[in-house]
Amino acid sequence: MPRLPRLSGREVVRVFESLGWEKARQSGSHIILVREGHQATLSVPDHKEVASGTLRSLIRSAGLTVEGFAKAAQ
């Protein structure tokens, strides 16, 4: 299983935006992302480093693989 990159919340948002997600709003310390035609919303914590379990859950909710996310993050 590939290792997840260590990213901040804002870096995670940038990667998801490059994959077609849009920033809908920010509620406190969480950035909410939506995508046309996708029922789930992503709530990315705006922290210095997103925990690996949280990042894995976001990737799964977005319908991506860890490999696909890691490739987009490069």
C-alpha positions, 0 to 999 in steps of 0.5 A: 500500500502506498504511503500517503503524503504529509500535507496541510489542509490547504495543500489537500484542498489544492489537490482536490481542486485540481481533480475537479472539486470546488470550494463551497464555503469555510465553516470554522476550521473546516473547508467544505468542497463539493463537486458537480454530480457527486453526492458527497461533500468533503470537509477538509480540516484547515490544520498544519498537517491532516492526519493520515486516517482523515486523509484516507477517508477523504480520498475514499469519499471522493471515489479516488485511490491513494495512488491517484491522489498521490499522483495528483499531489506531485 
